[in-house]
Amino acid sequence: MAPMKRFLARTFPSLYHQMAFVKHRLLLPGVEGPQLFATIFRKNFWRGPDSRSGRGSGFVQTEKIRETLPALVKELGVRSLLDLPCGDFYWMSNVALELDTYIGADIVEELIMTNTQAFGDDKRTFIVRDVTKDTLPNVDLILCRDCFVHLSFEDIQQAISRINNSGARYLLTTTFVDRATNRNIRTGQWRPLNLEKPPFSFGTPLRLINEGCTEKDKDGTYADKSLGLWRLPL
Ligand SMILES: C[S@@+](CC[C@H](N)C(=O)[O-])C[C@H]1O[C@@H](n2cnc3c(N)ncnc32)[C@H](O)[C@@H]1O
């Protein structure tokens, strides 16, 4: 994070969040619903240097989870995985998971078409799904990384309901464990979320994988970014 941005975020957090909101409205004028994330993808709005899914999806920020995920999948006896959202599949294409079925899903159709062409095979399929509205396939594990952080409270509750109804056994999802409270946003913006706190109150996760996040802030502002594992239904 640039020094001025860091200063603003720490000294005037509410002003900083207002600025982020204005930037969002200016760069994505009037875009709502399914078109929102398609526009973000097309405009490369998140400016990831090696992944269109943003800096958090790049090679460096995913090192820890790329190392940890295969052993966790094995230990849990997971044979089928729904990676929702899969984004551009950049970091996941570098993970060797022992699975019978991998399903990557995302709300952006363009991403799904590109992923299918580049990475689809007998065991690996990509499908368009809106986690807040669509019926989800029944799998052993749903990986939902860096998704709820972009959604309003209302959309997250809808998504949790879809995930619960899918029949999956486990959910592995992003949580920032040191945050005392959660703040609502408009879908499409971003903020950290602690899923153990209201209005989610998931309870203690079965497992926590700290991602070793160094994104944006060299002082470690996002050092608590983790993947939490919960048994479903929540
Ligand atoms: C920051 S990227 C993370 C992608 C991936 N999980 C990763 O770790 O690289 C967020 C993704 O969420 C997708 N997305 C946003 N809202 C969604 C929804 N309601 N249903 C499915 N995917 C959604 C976006 O299209 C985008 O690809």
The ligand as an SDF file (V2000), in Angstrom:
LIG
                    3D

 27 29  0  0  0  0  0  0  0  0999 V2000
  -10.8860  -12.1740   -6.0320 C   0  0  0  0  0  0  0  0  0  0  0  0
  -11.5130  -13.3750   -7.1390 S   0  0  0  0  0  0  0  0  0  0  0  0
  -11.0310  -14.8810   -6.3030 C   0  0  0  0  0  0  0  0  0  0  0  0
  -10.9680  -16.0630   -7.2330 C   0  0  0  0  0  0  0  0  0  0  0  0
  -10.3740  -17.3530   -6.6250 C   0  0  0  0  0  0  0  0  0  0  0  0
  -11.1660  -17.8730   -5.5510 N   0  0  0  0  0  0  0  0  0  0  0  0
   -8.9460  -17.1740   -6.1820 C   0  0  0  0  0  0  0  0  0  0  0  0
   -8.6160  -17.4740   -5.0330 O   0  0  0  0  0  0  0  0  0  0  0  0
   -8.1430  -16.7750   -7.0260 O   0  0  0  0  0  0  0  0  0  0  0  0
  -13.2600  -13.2700   -6.8490 C   0  0  0  0  0  0  0  0  0  0  0  0
  -14.0830  -14.0260   -7.8750 C   0  0  0  0  0  0  0  0  0  0  0  0
  -15.4140  -14.1180   -7.3830 O   0  0  0  0  0  0  0  0  0  0  0  0
  -16.2780  -14.1710   -8.4910 C   0  0  0  0  0  0  0  0  0  0  0  0
  -17.6400  -13.9050   -7.9890 N   0  0  0  0  0  0  0  0  0  0  0  0
  -18.1120  -12.7580   -7.4720 C   0  0  0  0  0  0  0  0  0  0  0  0
  -19.3990  -12.8820   -7.1060 N   0  0  0  0  0  0  0  0  0  0  0  0
  -19.7560  -14.1600   -7.3910 C   0  0  0  0  0  0  0  0  0  0  0  0
  -20.9680  -14.8920   -7.2510 C   0  0  0  0  0  0  0  0  0  0  0  0
  -22.0720  -14.3370   -6.7310 N   0  0  0  0  0  0  0  0  0  0  0  0
  -20.9750  -16.1760   -7.6240 N   0  0  0  0  0  0  0  0  0  0  0  0
  -19.8760  -16.7550   -8.1580 C   0  0  0  0  0  0  0  0  0  0  0  0
  -18.7030  -16.1070   -8.3390 N   0  0  0  0  0  0  0  0  0  0  0  0
  -18.6330  -14.8190   -7.9440 C   0  0  0  0  0  0  0  0  0  0  0  0
  -15.6980  -13.1220   -9.4130 C   0  0  0  0  0  0  0  0  0  0  0  0
  -16.1180  -13.2450  -10.7290 O   0  0  0  0  0  0  0  0  0  0  0  0
  -14.1910  -13.3940   -9.2440 C   0  0  0  0  0  0  0  0  0  0  0  0
  -13.7380  -14.3030  -10.2270 O   0  0  0  0  0  0  0  0  0  0  0  0
  1  2  1  0
  2  3  1  0
  2 10  1  0
  3  4  1  0
  4  5  1  0
  5  6  1  0
  5  7  1  0
  7  8  2  0
  7  9  1  0
 10 11  1  0
 11 12  1  0
 11 26  1  0
 12 13  1  0
 13 14  1  0
 13 24  1  0
 14 15  1  0
 14 23  1  0
 15 16  2  0
 16 17  1  0
 17 18  1  0
 17 23  2  0
 18 19  1  0
 18 20  2  0
 20 21  1  0
 21 22  2  0
 22 23  1  0
 24 25  1  0
 24 26  1  0
 26 27  1  0
M  CHG  2   2   1   9  -1
M  END
$$$$
